[in-house]
Amino acid sequence: MHLGGSCGEFPLSNKNPIVPKKMILLTHGMCGSTCAITASHLGLWDEVRSVVVGGIETEESQQYFSFPGGEVNETPFFYSSLDELHQDTMNQTCVDCLAPRQLITSAQFRLAVREGYGPLPNKTTNSHVDEEVFDTTLPLEYTYFPADIRVPNTKQTALHPECLWGEVRELFSR
């Protein structure tokens, strides 16, 4: 069994099924892009419990991921993809071309080319998210999904993040 795809392959030697309800996602709530898509999927569709560390002390909750994303292409890949489609992006004299011409500087740009947002689950598929939180007309990036539990970041956990595992371990017995 392998996890992955275009991001590489990750062989799994243990073929026992992973039980999402026995998992806990431990995060600082700052993961973005593909990480946020994965974290949201784990929490919203697979009911993986989430613990977020830090945040504002007076706030009861904090979101366990930041902005969702997708695939970003940088200048060289972008132009080579267009050239594979016979767009000749080096031809600076073409005024009627459909594809943009290559930049005539050393400047580069990044372009989001793919984002994935599935339908948001409802109250019946995920019991730890309140219905009022959902507005199914909004994309994932404009919604708020608090972690199940927020724990404060202490001097000890800031200097030794591995100490958080001991604090969070007892949540598995719930």
CYANA upper distance limits for C-alpha pairs under 8 A (distance plus 0.5 A):
  1 MET  CA     11 PRO  CA      6.77
  1 MET  CA     12 LEU  CA      6.18
  1 MET  CA     13 SER  CA      8.11
  1 MET  CA     15 LYS  CA      7.60
  2 HIS  CA      9 GLU  CA      6.61
  2 HIS  CA     10 PHE  CA      5.94
  2 HIS  CA     11 PRO  CA      5.17
  2 HIS  CA     12 LEU  CA      6.30
  3 LEU  CA      9 GLU  CA      6.38
  3 LEU  CA     10 PHE  CA      5.69
  3 LEU  CA     11 PRO  CA      7.18
  3 LEU  CA     12 LEU  CA      7.94
  4 GLY  CA      8 GLY  CA      6.01
  4 GLY  CA      9 GLU  CA      5.24
  4 GLY  CA     10 PHE  CA      6.66
  5 GLY  CA      9 GLU  CA      6.68
 19 VAL  CA     23 MET  CA      7.45
 20 PRO  CA     42 LEU  CA      8.25
 20 PRO  CA     46 ASP  CA      6.51
 20 PRO  CA     47 GLU  CA      7.03
 20 PRO  CA     48 VAL  CA      5.72
 21 LYS  CA     46 ASP  CA      8.14
 21 LYS  CA     47 GLU  CA      6.70
 21 LYS  CA     48 VAL  CA      5.97
 21 LYS  CA     49 ARG  CA      7.64
 22 LYS  CA     48 VAL  CA      7.95
 22 LYS  CA    172 PHE  CA      7.27
 23 MET  CA     48 VAL  CA      6.19
 23 MET  CA     49 ARG  CA      7.11
 23 MET  CA    172 PHE  CA      8.23
 24 ILE  CA     48 VAL  CA      6.38
 24 ILE  CA     49 ARG  CA      5.38
 24 ILE  CA     50 SER  CA      6.00
 24 ILE  CA     51 VAL  CA      7.50
 24 ILE  CA    172 PHE  CA      8.20
 25 LEU  CA     39 ALA  CA      8.20
 25 LEU  CA     48 VAL  CA      7.26
 25 LEU  CA     49 ARG  CA      6.64
 25 LEU  CA     50 SER  CA      5.09
 25 LEU  CA     51 VAL  CA      6.55
 26 LEU  CA     50 SER  CA      6.57
 26 LEU  CA     51 VAL  CA      5.43
 26 LEU  CA     52 VAL  CA      6.48
 26 LEU  CA     53 VAL  CA      8.05
 27 THR  CA     31 CYS  CA      8.32
 27 THR  CA     50 SER  CA      8.21
 27 THR  CA     51 VAL  CA      6.88
 27 THR  CA     52 VAL  CA      5.47
 27 THR  CA     53 VAL  CA      6.69
 27 THR  CA     64 TYR  CA      6.94
 27 THR  CA     65 PHE  CA      8.43
 28 HIS  CA     52 VAL  CA      5.73
 28 HIS  CA     53 VAL  CA      5.33
 28 HIS  CA     54 GLY  CA      6.91
 28 HIS  CA     64 TYR  CA      7.45
 29 GLY  CA     52 VAL  CA      6.43
 29 GLY  CA     53 VAL  CA      7.87
 29 GLY  CA     62 GLN  CA      7.92
 29 GLY  CA     63 GLN  CA      6.48
 29 GLY  CA     64 TYR  CA      4.60
 29 GLY  CA     65 PHE  CA      5.02
 29 GLY  CA     66 SER  CA      6.83
 30 MET  CA     64 TYR  CA      7.85
 30 MET  CA     65 PHE  CA      6.14
 30 MET  CA     66 SER  CA      5.95
 31 CYS  CA     35 CYS  CA      6.13
 31 CYS  CA     36 ALA  CA      6.13
 31 CYS  CA     65 PHE  CA      5.82
 31 CYS  CA     66 SER  CA      6.25
 31 CYS  CA     67 PHE  CA      8.17
 32 GLY  CA     36 ALA  CA      5.14
 32 GLY  CA     37 ILE  CA      8.27
 32 GLY  CA     65 PHE  CA      6.89
 32 GLY  CA     66 SER  CA      5.57
 32 GLY  CA     67 PHE  CA      5.38
 32 GLY  CA     68 PRO  CA      6.13
 32 GLY  CA     69 GLY  CA      7.44
 33 SER  CA     37 ILE  CA      7.06
 33 SER  CA     66 SER  CA      8.43
 33 SER  CA     67 PHE  CA      6.40
 33 SER  CA     68 PRO  CA      4.95
 33 SER  CA     69 GLY  CA      4.18
 33 SER  CA     70 GLY  CA      6.55
 34 THR  CA     38 THR  CA      6.73
 34 THR  CA     68 PRO  CA      6.84
 34 THR  CA     69 GLY  CA      5.86
 34 THR  CA     70 GLY  CA      6.18
 34 THR  CA     71 GLU  CA      8.45
 35 CYS  CA     39 ALA  CA      6.56
 35 CYS  CA     65 PHE  CA      8.40
 35 CYS  CA     68 PRO  CA      7.97
 36 ALA  CA     40 SER  CA      6.41
 36 ALA  CA     65 PHE  CA      5.68
 36 ALA  CA     66 SER  CA      6.65
 36 ALA  CA     67 PHE  CA      6.77
 36 ALA  CA     68 PRO  CA      5.33
 36 ALA  CA     69 GLY  CA      7.69
 37 ILE  CA     41 HIS  CA      6.60
 37 ILE  CA     68 PRO  CA      5.71
 37 ILE  CA     69 GLY  CA      7.18
 37 ILE  CA     70 GLY  CA      8.48
 38 THR  CA     42 LEU  CA      6.67
 39 ALA  CA     43 GLY  CA      6.73
 39 ALA  CA     64 TYR  CA      8.12
 39 ALA  CA     65 PHE  CA      7.11
 40 SER  CA     44 LEU  CA      6.17
 40 SER  CA     45 TRP  CA      8.33
 40 SER  CA     65 PHE  CA      7.63
 41 HIS  CA     45 TRP  CA      5.85
 41 HIS  CA     46 ASP  CA      7.19
 42 LEU  CA     46 ASP  CA      5.44
 42 LEU  CA     47 GLU  CA      6.80
 42 LEU  CA     48 VAL  CA      5.92
 43 GLY  CA     47 GLU  CA      5.35
 43 GLY  CA     48 VAL  CA      5.27
 43 GLY  CA     49 ARG  CA      6.81
 43 GLY  CA     50 SER  CA      7.43
 44 LEU  CA     48 VAL  CA      8.25
 44 LEU  CA    120 LEU  CA      8.18
 44 LEU  CA    121 PRO  CA      7.11
 44 LEU  CA    126 ASN  CA      6.77
 44 LEU  CA    129 VAL  CA      8.49
 45 TRP  CA    121 PRO  CA      7.20
 45 TRP  CA    125 THR  CA      7.72
 45 TRP  CA    126 ASN  CA      7.38
 47 GLU  CA    126 ASN  CA      6.84
 47 GLU  CA    128 HIS  CA      8.49
 49 ARG  CA    147 ALA  CA      8.19
 49 ARG  CA    148 ASP  CA      6.75
 50 SER  CA     64 TYR  CA      7.38
 50 SER  CA    147 ALA  CA      5.58
 50 SER  CA    148 ASP  CA      5.76
 50 SER  CA    149 ILE  CA      7.03
 51 VAL  CA     64 TYR  CA      7.79
 51 VAL  CA    147 ALA  CA      6.20
 51 VAL  CA    148 ASP  CA      6.53
 51 VAL  CA    149 ILE  CA      5.32
 51 VAL  CA    150 ARG  CA      6.17
 51 VAL  CA    151 VAL  CA      7.66
 51 VAL  CA    168 VAL  CA      8.32
 52 VAL  CA     62 GLN  CA      7.40
 52 VAL  CA     63 GLN  CA      7.98
 52 VAL  CA     64 TYR  CA      6.18
 52 VAL  CA    147 ALA  CA      6.52
 52 VAL  CA    149 ILE  CA      6.89
 52 VAL  CA    150 ARG  CA      5.33
 52 VAL  CA    151 VAL  CA      6.81
 53 VAL  CA    150 ARG  CA      6.32
 53 VAL  CA    151 VAL  CA      5.50
 53 VAL  CA    152 PRO  CA      6.18
 53 VAL  CA    153 ASN  CA      6.20
 54 GLY  CA    150 ARG  CA      7.67
 54 GLY  CA    151 VAL  CA      6.79
 54 GLY  CA    152 PRO  CA      5.23
 54 GLY  CA    153 ASN  CA      5.03
 55 GLY  CA     59 GLU  CA      8.01
 55 GLY  CA     62 GLN  CA      6.97
 55 GLY  CA    150 ARG  CA      8.46
 55 GLY  CA    152 PRO  CA      7.70
 55 GLY  CA    153 ASN  CA      8.41
 57 GLU  CA    152 PRO  CA      7.59
 60 GLU  CA    150 ARG  CA      7.75
 61 SER  CA    146 PRO  CA      6.23
 61 SER  CA    147 ALA  CA      7.15
 61 SER  CA    148 ASP  CA      8.49
 61 SER  CA    149 ILE  CA      7.78
 61 SER  CA    150 ARG  CA      6.60
 62 GLN  CA    145 PHE  CA      8.49
 62 GLN  CA    146 PRO  CA      5.59
 62 GLN  CA    147 ALA  CA      6.51
 62 GLN  CA    150 ARG  CA      7.20
 63 GLN  CA    144 TYR  CA      7.01
 63 GLN  CA    145 PHE  CA      5.86
 63 GLN  CA    146 PRO  CA      4.55
 63 GLN  CA    147 ALA  CA      5.93
 64 TYR  CA    145 PHE  CA      7.66
 64 TYR  CA    146 PRO  CA      6.66
 64 TYR  CA    147 ALA  CA      5.62
 66 SER  CA    141 GLU  CA      8.40
 67 PHE  CA    141 GLU  CA      6.09
 68 PRO  CA    140 LEU  CA      7.53
 68 PRO  CA    141 GLU  CA      6.33
 69 GLY  CA    115 GLU  CA      6.27
 69 GLY  CA    116 GLY  CA      7.98
 70 GLY  CA    112 ALA  CA      7.64
 70 GLY  CA    113 VAL  CA      8.08
 70 GLY  CA    114 ARG  CA      5.80
 70 GLY  CA    115 GLU  CA      4.75
 70 GLY  CA    116 GLY  CA      6.89
 71 GLU  CA    112 ALA  CA      6.41
 71 GLU  CA    113 VAL  CA      6.34
 71 GLU  CA    114 ARG  CA      5.56
 71 GLU  CA    115 GLU  CA      7.08
 72 VAL  CA    110 ARG  CA      6.93
 72 VAL  CA    111 LEU  CA      5.95
 72 VAL  CA    112 ALA  CA      4.84
 72 VAL  CA    113 VAL  CA      6.38
 72 VAL  CA    114 ARG  CA      7.76
 73 ASN  CA     77 PHE  CA      6.76
 73 ASN  CA     78 PHE  CA      6.44
 73 ASN  CA    110 ARG  CA      6.13
 73 ASN  CA    111 LEU  CA      5.77
 73 ASN  CA    112 ALA  CA      6.85
 73 ASN  CA    113 VAL  CA      7.31
 74 GLU  CA     78 PHE  CA      6.51
 74 GLU  CA    108 GLN  CA      7.82
 74 GLU  CA    109 PHE  CA      6.46
 74 GLU  CA    110 ARG  CA      4.91
 74 GLU  CA    111 LEU  CA      6.84
 75 THR  CA     79 TYR  CA      6.71
 75 THR  CA    108 GLN  CA      6.06
 75 THR  CA    109 PHE  CA      6.03
 75 THR  CA    110 ARG  CA      6.78
 76 PRO  CA     80 SER  CA      6.63
 77 PHE  CA     81 SER  CA      6.52
 78 PHE  CA     82 LEU  CA      6.98
 79 TYR  CA     83 ASP  CA      6.57
 79 TYR  CA     89 THR  CA      7.05
 79 TYR  CA    102 GLN  CA      7.39
 80 SER  CA     84 GLU  CA      6.66
 81 SER  CA     85 LEU  CA      7.20
 82 LEU  CA     86 HIS  CA      7.22
 82 LEU  CA     87 GLN  CA      6.07
 82 LEU  CA     88 ASP  CA      8.02
 82 LEU  CA     89 THR  CA      7.60
 82 LEU  CA     99 ALA  CA      7.61
 83 ASP  CA     87 GLN  CA      5.44
 83 ASP  CA     88 ASP  CA      5.80
 83 ASP  CA     89 THR  CA      6.75
 87 GLN  CA     97 CYS  CA      8.13
 87 GLN  CA     98 LEU  CA      8.28
 87 GLN  CA     99 ALA  CA      6.85
 88 ASP  CA    101 ARG  CA      8.49
 89 THR  CA     99 ALA  CA      7.54
 89 THR  CA    100 PRO  CA      7.10
 89 THR  CA    101 ARG  CA      5.05
 89 THR  CA    102 GLN  CA      5.96
 90 MET  CA    101 ARG  CA      6.63
 90 MET  CA    102 GLN  CA      6.21
 91 ASN  CA    101 ARG  CA      7.30
 92 GLN  CA    101 ARG  CA      6.63
 92 GLN  CA    102 GLN  CA      8.15
103 LEU  CA    107 ALA  CA      7.56
103 LEU  CA    108 GLN  CA      8.18
117 TYR  CA    139 PRO  CA      7.48
117 TYR  CA    140 LEU  CA      7.15
119 PRO  CA    136 THR  CA      7.81
120 LEU  CA    134 PHE  CA      8.23
120 LEU  CA    136 THR  CA      6.72
120 LEU  CA    140 LEU  CA      8.40
121 PRO  CA    125 THR  CA      6.41
121 PRO  CA    126 ASN  CA      7.18
122 ASN  CA    126 ASN  CA      6.99
122 ASN  CA    131 GLU  CA      7.57
122 ASN  CA    134 PHE  CA      8.26
123 LYS  CA    127 SER  CA      6.15
123 LYS  CA    129 VAL  CA      7.30
123 LYS  CA    130 ASP  CA      7.26
123 LYS  CA    131 GLU  CA      6.26
128 HIS  CA    148 ASP  CA      7.81
129 VAL  CA    133 VAL  CA      7.64
129 VAL  CA    145 PHE  CA      7.83
130 ASP  CA    134 PHE  CA      7.94
133 VAL  CA    143 THR  CA      7.96
133 VAL  CA    144 TYR  CA      7.26
133 VAL  CA    145 PHE  CA      7.84
134 PHE  CA    143 THR  CA      7.76
135 ASP  CA    143 THR  CA      8.15
138 LEU  CA    142 TYR  CA      6.64
138 LEU  CA    143 THR  CA      7.35
139 PRO  CA    143 THR  CA      7.52
153 ASN  CA    157 THR  CA      6.47
153 ASN  CA    158 ALA  CA      6.74
154 THR  CA    158 ALA  CA      6.42
155 LYS  CA    159 LEU  CA      6.65
156 GLN  CA    160 HIS  CA      6.29
156 GLN  CA    161 PRO  CA      8.19
156 GLN  CA    163 CYS  CA      7.96
157 THR  CA    161 PRO  CA      5.12
157 THR  CA    162 GLU  CA      7.71
157 THR  CA    163 CYS  CA      6.27
157 THR  CA    164 LEU  CA      6.68
162 GLU  CA    166 GLY  CA      8.41
163 CYS  CA    167 GLU  CA      7.42
164 LEU  CA    168 VAL  CA      6.58
165 TRP  CA    169 ARG  CA      6.26
166 GLY  CA    170 GLU  CA      7.99
168 VAL  CA    172 PHE  CA      8.22
169 ARG  CA    173 SER  CA      8.45
170 GLU  CA    174 ARG  CA      8.03
